[in-house]
Structures are given as structure tokens and as C-alpha cells.
Amino acid sequence: MGRKGEVQVIQTEYRYQQLENWLLQAIAEQRWRLGERLPSIRALCEQQGVSKATVQHALQRLEAQGLVEARPKAGYFVALQPRAARAPRNLARIEAPRPVTVSELFLDIMRRGAAFDLLPDLHAGDLPPGIVALNRAIGRALRRQKGDDHQYYDAPAGEMALREQLALHGARRGWQVQPEQLCVTSGCQHALFLALMACCRKGDVVAVESPGFYGVLQLLEQLELQVIEVPTSSETGLDIDALERVLQRWDIRACVVSPAFATPSGALMPPAARQRLLALAEQFDLAIIEDDIYADTAFVQVPDPLKALDTGERVILCSSFSKALSRDLRLGWIAGGRWHERILHLKLVTQLASSRYLQRGVAEFMADGSFAAHLRRQRSELRSRRDRLIASLHDWPGEIRVSTPQGGLAVWLELPEPADTLGAYPRALEQGLVITPGPLFSVSGQFRNCLRISFAHPWDGRRIEALNRLPELLLPS
Amino acid sequence: MGRKGEVQVIQTEYRYQQLENWLLQAIAEQRWRLGERLPSIRALCEQQGVSKATVQHALQRLEAQGLVEARPKAGYFVALQPRAARAPRNLARIEAPRPVTVSELFLDIMRRGAAFDLLPDLHAGDLPPGIVALNRAIGRALRRQKGDDHQYYDAPAGEMALREQLALHGARRGWQVQPEQLCVTSGCQHALFLALMACCRKGDVVAVESPGFYGVLQLLEQLELQVIEVPTSSETGLDIDALERVLQRWDIRACVVSPAFATPSGALMPPAARQRLLALAEQFDLAIIEDDIYADTAFVQVPDPLKALDTGERVILCSSFSKALSRDLRLGWIAGGRWHERILHLKLVTQLASSRYLQRGVAEFMADGSFAAHLRRQRSELRSRRDRLIASLHDWPGEIRVSTPQGGLAVWLELPEPADTLGAYPRALEQGLVITPGPLFSVSGQFRNCLRISFAHPWDGRRIEALNRLPELLLPS
């Protein structure tokens, strides 16, 4: 490939190298686009008049460069290209702690955007086999109700059978947790609410990722907590240096962080940053609220939770089944560390209990391996959807930057200035499209030229058509 | 019956009078105890050698005196006797507003007592047909899930089909409510939490019934609200005169009241008191939080809610299916009046949404008449259980006073001093019995000699045996 002006003398070129170069060129010309399947090995043999071993050799070399991806029993697919890997810049400024005021427009966006979908009226696709199995397990649990079971409230911590399964699920990620350290909630937002209520008091300052999850900002507003936004990269997550400067300057009670595929950035926090975060928590007497909700969507390997490293019981892990299984279950969990008893009390006082038959059904679904099978199927599906989305962004005019998350359900886009995604929101809505503008992920007016786009839903024709309408809505012509 | 020493000259006595007196005597001697069935009309004809018309005449006279009760197709039953009708006295003192501190022991009691059962490990009885129908309806709703339904969150207000059914249910009680004015919650405790969070701010004073529901006291503590307890009678509920004096003296933000079969008193607030309460709310700019959870258990007629009289949108009605249908559903509702939008926002921020398939199942269960049928069956069952409980209290030594609620799930007992129900709690627990001591229903240490006993569960042999062990535990020998 050589630098410009350099004379390349290629004495001999093996057949596999010729094939490799031909494939590289064809991918660069987008003969097959990101996420699309290459011709089969047999087809390549025939087309190029080479042996199977030669084709395999060339493909393995491309795979090693990260340009194609092998999927068992499916073939080779075009993987991320250099252009797509240009990540959004780290834009967030650091501003002093402040109370949170979320506008009415933001509330409207949050209400609609909760569906995580550009086209929320589409309702396409088939019920995945995992959901069919889940519904059957819940149905069986319902039919097993007997006597006056229905006359009892569950214990506030939740059904032991489910907590046992959750503990096993944690153990697979290097997290040794006892069922007694867990509390079942009505989803992750409920868990975050309990966590913040347990470790903060009105007026306390909470550090959050910027850009970060709007649901947390809304909670801070309602609980009358102050916020400080810490710059967050779409590759490595929360900027620990920035956090340290913030902690040295202000008195911070808690930090909400999403080390695994944070929304909107999709970042995965590296191990060293995790260690530093916990050391800072110890040094500055911080509570760490870990939003772990996207971990199970990991495309390759589910990362260990931050909580697994938590020797000081300072991490409150919050999660739910909403992103990796079903948003309609309304089941989540929280591991409250040193705040566990207080969290149980708050769960009891604000909601009494969760439904036992539902928890039993989900516990059985986990115990018989159906949950793991569902996650396996879903991961490659999600990765394809991500690739399909990023590929289509290549057609957008102008210079855009996009995250390439290894898990989660969305990419984060940085559009050329002066794009105004918030201004585009009502125009999109007129066309039946719900977009998630960048400023939703901050309270300081940043990220006006940024946008989160979800790949949670299948890219059927109408959704692709909707996606293709976005450049006109978003980009200055 | 005459006073002692009085000479009774009975000139003539009709046959029906003779029979009436004979029945009165037999009831007084407890030949049939409270709640038991009298011999059939045919059997009485044969035993007493009288005509059917004579028996009917005598029974109707006893019924008019409230001593027996006719139940269609079942016969005549011994109803409340004068001794049983001696209601607990109105003991509550008025003390200045104060912050709420609930002890750890209270928390333990609340956790265990949530089961509302003396013998929580018994799990006796059969699944009622209403619950079987409910579970089937939920199962059908699960099976109807399709496409990517599971990928969407419900709107914060909840599923329209359920809100429509709840509005119809309200209309049958003289309450004209639109589905758009309702919000679905995770039970009544969750509704009460949303209500208090919506209309109060930290430090505000909230008036509550005394004795009143411990769940509210716990909520006030967690939300850092102050409480003022207003004396409450076991017959007419909240003492409106006392409330007026309280309002004249202190600045009160909200009043939590349970006009229909309040726990623990079981009181039903008379119409005039309701009108006065709403007038006071208007005069003193009060929010009224109506806990309506027991209304559907009414033994005779479901009373109209206070909310039906609320022209100023000052009443926030909170309820759920937990008492009249199933505690494991975890479904409730709230009609927030002028605070409706704020409540929707709080629901969204603290929990996002409720489960749609579950709401659809319950909506169908209501729409096909199964809920109404369940309530009809349950009412006479609950009344019998109440009567059976009160009858057994007759055997307790000493002078006890007991409420005779016309709905709800519990009676309120006043034991002779120096009974100490709180002191008896750990002793009862050692025997596997969970009692609900009076002081739980107040934060001021009152009601030490009082006790709530539930009749929510069937009186099978073991539960009766448990009940019979209470006098020894509770009464000073």
C-alpha cells in the first residue's frame, strides 16, 4: 500500500495475495457493503479460478485485519471499514454542578423515544423464538398458582428462584454474588431510582456521563439532585482524568456510569479505567451507580461488570431484562452493596412487592437455558443490524462521525455543523419519525449536531426508507 | 325479657312471638353462634309444630332487628349480636405535626404483615374460580403477543383497554371518569407514593387517619414529610371536627383518607362527612389522597368514592386489584385530578411503564364480566369469614371491643388494659403467628392494647387453632 511516492516493487504475488487485493478493492468500491455477505468460498473458487485453500487463506487474512468477519454456518461478511470507524469527538465541556431542569420538549421526546424506534408504528417482524419460550414459561407459572397464593405479597427482595438465576448469570461474568445481595425491581429505571434515593439526599451532586442516559437526568431533576457532567468518549466511556479533576474541585456524592455499551455512546470502559474509577470512589467516598442494562447485548463477549471488582461495596449495580429480552416484562434487579438494606426498605415502601408468578416464569426460562439461547441468537442479529445501519450512513452527504459499539442497541452520530437535531425533531415527527436528538443526553445544551440512532429493530423496507429520509431532515443543504 | 324483679304479664302471645322469643333465647345461649346458619324454615316448622308463615314472620322480625340475616338461596344466619357490636373507642390524641420515624421493629412487622395473615405459611384453600379465569385471560394476552411487541414500552399512563375498563368500573359507582384521567400503577402503595410525591414537598405536613394505614406512615418517613394524626372512629372514619381544628391551627398540605372500609378501623365515612371533608379541602387548599383499595370488598353495596364528589380536582384516588382480586398482579391505578400530568411524569421517570400484556389480560377479564362475578362470589365469602372471626372473639376472656366493618379484610380490636400487643409480637412470632399490633397504625405510641385481625383467608382448622391461641398471648392473666 506504501506511502505516496514510494516505489513498490512486487517481485512475485501469491494467488492468495492477488485474491486478497482483489477483495480489498471490491470492498473499497462497495461491491459488497458493510454487513453484507461475501460470495461463498465455492463461488469465489469458481469465479477466480483458485483452490479452496487459497480462498480460505485470503479470507483469513482479511479477517485478521478486521475487514471481514466469519460467522459460523453463515459465511464471511464485510466488517467495519476505516471510514465508518471515525468516532465522534469528545465534545463535552465541564461545567459547575447545577440543579437539573428538563424541558417539556425533552419530556415529550422521552415519552415517545422510550420506544427506541424511528418508526414506532411499524410493528414489523416475527415474535422471536426466545419470546415465545418466555411467554410459555410465564404461562406455566400462572397455571401452577394454587391455593391462596394470590393472596400473598412477595418479599420485597423478590422471588428466591429468580435471584438464584440472576446470581448464576452474574457468576458467568466473573461476578460472585449471593441471591441475598439482590433485589428484584420493576425494570432498570426503577432500580436507578432506588439507587439514587438510597445513596443521595436532596441537593447532593451526582456525576454523570456526557453524553449520558436521559432517564438519569430526569431522575436527578425529580429527586432535586444536582448534576455535573463528565466528558465521555464513544470508545472508552467516562473520562477518568476529567472525573478526577471534578472530584478534586467539588463535593460529589455519587457517579452514575454505564461501563458496558453506555447509551448513547456505546462505549466499553477498558479494565484500567474501571480500576481507576473504583480507586477514586474509595478516595473520594463516592457511590458508584452502575447501569449494566446493555451488557447482555454484547456482540462478542459479555464484559464483566464493574461490580465484580467492587471490594468496598460501593457499587450499586442496576439492570433489567428490557434491552436484552423484553421491555414488556418490567423486571429488573439491583445489587445495592452497602445500601442493600435501605434499597429493600425503599422498594417495600414505594411498591411493596413484585409479581411472584412472573418472576417464577422468568426464573424457569433462565434455568432451562432458554435465556442463554435467546441471547446467542440475538447477538449476531444485533451485530448485523448495527452493520446494516452503519453501512447506510456511508451514503449520507458530508463528513459524519459514528460510533462502532460492540454491544448495545444504538450508534451515536456526530453531524457536520450547523446540523440541529433538536430543531429537526418536530419536523421529523410530522413525518411520523421519532428521532433522538443529541441535546437529550445532556442538560447543558451540548450535542445539538449529534443524534442517537437505534438498531434494536429489524431493518425492514419501511424502516430503511425512514432512515434514508433522515439526511434531508437533519443536514443543512 | 324485662329487668330483674319485674313481673312480666303476658296476656296473649302469638305463635310467631313465641317462636321469636325461643329463637332469641337460643341465639343468646349460643345454640347457633355468630355466622352460623339457623335450621331451615321447613325444619323449624317441624320442630316447633308451626306453619311456614309463622316461621317466616318470626325470622323477618329477627332480621329487622339485625339479629339474623337472610342470604338468598342459603337461608338465615345469626348476625351480629349486641355484645359484638360494641365498637372500639376513639382513642387518638391530637399532637403537633412531627417528622415520622418508624422503628426497625415496625419495618419487620410491615414486611411480614404484608401477607395480611396470622399463619402465613399455611397456604390453604383452593384457587378461586375468579383467579383461574384471571390467569387464563393473562395467558391469552401473552399468546397474542406478536411481531416486536416485546420491544416497546407502554405509555406511562398505561394500556387504554384497561383504563377504559377501570372507567366503566368507576361509572358503576357514580364516578364519571375518562380513561385519559387515569394512570396505571404497580399497585396501590405505588399510587400512594406517586400521589404524595406529586402534591407534597419535603417538610410539608400531611394529615392521616389515626389509627391509619402503616404503609402511608412509612411513605411519609421516606419522603421526609411531617405527619399529624387525626382521630378516626371505627364506625364513621376520620373525625371531621378534629380535622377542622387541625386545619385551623397548622398549615397542612394533604390529607390521606380511606373513606371505604379504612384499615384498620373498617369504617365507612358517611355522606355528610364526605361533603364536609371536600368543603374543608377547598377552604384550606388541601390535596385529598383517597385510598380506595377496599371499596370493592363491600359486603352489601360498593360505596361511591369520595372522588365522585370532587368538583375541584382536589382528590387523588389511589387503588389496586390487590385486596379484591390478587396481590400478585401488582396492578393499581391513580386518578390524579389537578396533579395528573405531574403523576404521569413521575411514573415515567421512576418506572417508565407497566406491562402491556398483563394489562390487556386484566382488561379482558373485566370486559367479559369475570371480575364482577368474582366480586359477587367473594363478598358473601368475606362476610362469612368476618362473622366467623367475630363469633370466635366472643369466647375471649374479659371485655373486648371490636369493629363490625361492612367491607374490607380485617377487624379492629380493643383489648382490656394493660394488654400490650406490641410486646406480644415477638412471642407470637416464636409460635409461627404474625399479629398486627395496634401501635403499627400510628407514630405516637397509641393503640398498644389494640390489634388488627384479618379475615382475608379462609378459616380452616389450623387458622382457627392459631386464632384461639391469641388470648393467651395477648391478654394479661
HADDOCK unambig.tbl for C-alpha pairs under 7 A between the chains (distance, minus, plus):
assign (segid A and resid 114 and name CA) (segid B and resid 153 and name CA) 6.40 0.50 0.50
assign (segid A and resid 115 and name CA) (segid B and resid 152 and name CA) 4.98 0.50 0.50
assign (segid A and resid 115 and name CA) (segid B and resid 153 and name CA) 5.71 0.50 0.50
assign (segid A and resid 123 and name CA) (segid B and resid 147 and name CA) 6.00 0.50 0.50
assign (segid A and resid 123 and name CA) (segid B and resid 148 and name CA) 5.80 0.50 0.50
assign (segid A and resid 123 and name CA) (segid B and resid 149 and name CA) 6.72 0.50 0.50
assign (segid A and resid 124 and name CA) (segid B and resid 147 and name CA) 5.52 0.50 0.50
assign (segid A and resid 124 and name CA) (segid B and resid 148 and name CA) 6.33 0.50 0.50
assign (segid A and resid 125 and name CA) (segid B and resid 147 and name CA) 4.76 0.50 0.50
assign (segid A and resid 125 and name CA) (segid B and resid 148 and name CA) 6.09 0.50 0.50
assign (segid A and resid 126 and name CA) (segid B and resid 146 and name CA) 6.51 0.50 0.50
assign (segid A and resid 126 and name CA) (segid B and resid 147 and name CA) 4.22 0.50 0.50
assign (segid A and resid 126 and name CA) (segid B and resid 148 and name CA) 6.57 0.50 0.50
assign (segid A and resid 127 and name CA) (segid B and resid 146 and name CA) 5.19 0.50 0.50
assign (segid A and resid 127 and name CA) (segid B and resid 147 and name CA) 4.63 0.50 0.50
assign (segid A and resid 127 and name CA) (segid B and resid 148 and name CA) 5.92 0.50 0.50
assign (segid A and resid 135 and name CA) (segid B and resid 142 and name CA) 6.04 0.50 0.50
assign (segid A and resid 139 and name CA) (segid B and resid 139 and name CA) 5.49 0.50 0.50
assign (segid A and resid 142 and name CA) (segid B and resid 135 and name CA) 6.04 0.50 0.50
assign (segid A and resid 146 and name CA) (segid B and resid 126 and name CA) 6.50 0.50 0.50
assign (segid A and resid 146 and name CA) (segid B and resid 127 and name CA) 5.17 0.50 0.50
assign (segid A and resid 147 and name CA) (segid B and resid 123 and name CA) 5.98 0.50 0.50
assign (segid A and resid 147 and name CA) (segid B and resid 124 and name CA) 5.51 0.50 0.50
assign (segid A and resid 147 and name CA) (segid B and resid 125 and name CA) 4.75 0.50 0.50
assign (segid A and resid 147 and name CA) (segid B and resid 126 and name CA) 4.22 0.50 0.50
assign (segid A and resid 147 and name CA) (segid B and resid 127 and name CA) 4.62 0.50 0.50
assign (segid A and resid 148 and name CA) (segid B and resid 123 and name CA) 5.77 0.50 0.50
assign (segid A and resid 148 and name CA) (segid B and resid 124 and name CA) 6.32 0.50 0.50
assign (segid A and resid 148 and name CA) (segid B and resid 125 and name CA) 6.07 0.50 0.50
assign (segid A and resid 148 and name CA) (segid B and resid 126 and name CA) 6.58 0.50 0.50
assign (segid A and resid 148 and name CA) (segid B and resid 127 and name CA) 5.92 0.50 0.50
assign (segid A and resid 149 and name CA) (segid B and resid 123 and name CA) 6.68 0.50 0.50
assign (segid A and resid 150 and name CA) (segid B and resid 326 and name CA) 5.00 0.50 0.50
assign (segid A and resid 150 and name CA) (segid B and resid 327 and name CA) 5.69 0.50 0.50
assign (segid A and resid 150 and name CA) (segid B and resid 328 and name CA) 5.44 0.50 0.50
assign (segid A and resid 151 and name CA) (segid B and resid 326 and name CA) 5.87 0.50 0.50
assign (segid A and resid 151 and name CA) (segid B and resid 327 and name CA) 5.42 0.50 0.50
assign (segid A and resid 152 and name CA) (segid B and resid 115 and name CA) 4.97 0.50 0.50
assign (segid A and resid 152 and name CA) (segid B and resid 327 and name CA) 5.88 0.50 0.50
assign (segid A and resid 152 and name CA) (segid B and resid 328 and name CA) 6.82 0.50 0.50
assign (segid A and resid 153 and name CA) (segid B and resid 114 and name CA) 6.38 0.50 0.50
assign (segid A and resid 153 and name CA) (segid B and resid 115 and name CA) 5.71 0.50 0.50
assign (segid A and resid 153 and name CA) (segid B and resid 327 and name CA) 5.70 0.50 0.50
assign (segid A and resid 153 and name CA) (segid B and resid 328 and name CA) 6.14 0.50 0.50
assign (segid A and resid 186 and name CA) (segid B and resid 351 and name CA) 6.63 0.50 0.50
assign (segid A and resid 187 and name CA) (segid B and resid 351 and name CA) 6.84 0.50 0.50
assign (segid A and resid 189 and name CA) (segid B and resid 350 and name CA) 6.05 0.50 0.50
assign (segid A and resid 189 and name CA) (segid B and resid 351 and name CA) 5.41 0.50 0.50
assign (segid A and resid 189 and name CA) (segid B and resid 352 and name CA) 6.63 0.50 0.50
assign (segid A and resid 190 and name CA) (segid B and resid 350 and name CA) 5.27 0.50 0.50
assign (segid A and resid 190 and name CA) (segid B and resid 351 and name CA) 4.69 0.50 0.50
assign (segid A and resid 193 and name CA) (segid B and resid 350 and name CA) 5.70 0.50 0.50
assign (segid A and resid 215 and name CA) (segid B and resid 349 and name CA) 6.60 0.50 0.50
assign (segid A and resid 218 and name CA) (segid B and resid 349 and name CA) 6.19 0.50 0.50
assign (segid A and resid 219 and name CA) (segid B and resid 349 and name CA) 5.87 0.50 0.50
assign (segid A and resid 219 and name CA) (segid B and resid 350 and name CA) 6.96 0.50 0.50
assign (segid A and resid 326 and name CA) (segid B and resid 150 and name CA) 4.99 0.50 0.50
assign (segid A and resid 326 and name CA) (segid B and resid 151 and name CA) 5.86 0.50 0.50
assign (segid A and resid 327 and name CA) (segid B and resid 150 and name CA) 5.69 0.50 0.50
assign (segid A and resid 327 and name CA) (segid B and resid 151 and name CA) 5.41 0.50 0.50
assign (segid A and resid 327 and name CA) (segid B and resid 152 and name CA) 5.87 0.50 0.50
assign (segid A and resid 327 and name CA) (segid B and resid 153 and name CA) 5.69 0.50 0.50
assign (segid A and resid 328 and name CA) (segid B and resid 150 and name CA) 5.44 0.50 0.50
assign (segid A and resid 328 and name CA) (segid B and resid 152 and name CA) 6.81 0.50 0.50
assign (segid A and resid 328 and name CA) (segid B and resid 153 and name CA) 6.13 0.50 0.50
assign (segid A and resid 328 and name CA) (segid B and resid 355 and name CA) 4.83 0.50 0.50
assign (segid A and resid 328 and name CA) (segid B and resid 356 and name CA) 6.26 0.50 0.50
assign (segid A and resid 329 and name CA) (segid B and resid 355 and name CA) 5.94 0.50 0.50
assign (segid A and resid 330 and name CA) (segid B and resid 354 and name CA) 6.49 0.50 0.50
assign (segid A and resid 330 and name CA) (segid B and resid 355 and name CA) 6.00 0.50 0.50
assign (segid A and resid 349 and name CA) (segid B and resid 215 and name CA) 6.59 0.50 0.50
assign (segid A and resid 349 and name CA) (segid B and resid 218 and name CA) 6.19 0.50 0.50
assign (segid A and resid 349 and name CA) (segid B and resid 219 and name CA) 5.86 0.50 0.50
assign (segid A and resid 350 and name CA) (segid B and resid 189 and name CA) 6.04 0.50 0.50
assign (segid A and resid 350 and name CA) (segid B and resid 190 and name CA) 5.26 0.50 0.50
assign (segid A and resid 350 and name CA) (segid B and resid 193 and name CA) 5.69 0.50 0.50
assign (segid A and resid 350 and name CA) (segid B and resid 219 and name CA) 6.96 0.50 0.50
assign (segid A and resid 351 and name CA) (segid B and resid 186 and name CA) 6.63 0.50 0.50
assign (segid A and resid 351 and name CA) (segid B and resid 187 and name CA) 6.82 0.50 0.50
assign (segid A and resid 351 and name CA) (segid B and resid 189 and name CA) 5.38 0.50 0.50
assign (segid A and resid 351 and name CA) (segid B and resid 190 and name CA) 4.68 0.50 0.50
assign (segid A and resid 352 and name CA) (segid B and resid 189 and name CA) 6.62 0.50 0.50
assign (segid A and resid 354 and name CA) (segid B and resid 330 and name CA) 6.47 0.50 0.50
assign (segid A and resid 355 and name CA) (segid B and resid 328 and name CA) 4.83 0.50 0.50
assign (segid A and resid 355 and name CA) (segid B and resid 329 and name CA) 5.94 0.50 0.50
assign (segid A and resid 355 and name CA) (segid B and resid 330 and name CA) 6.00 0.50 0.50
assign (segid A and resid 356 and name CA) (segid B and resid 328 and name CA) 6.26 0.50 0.50
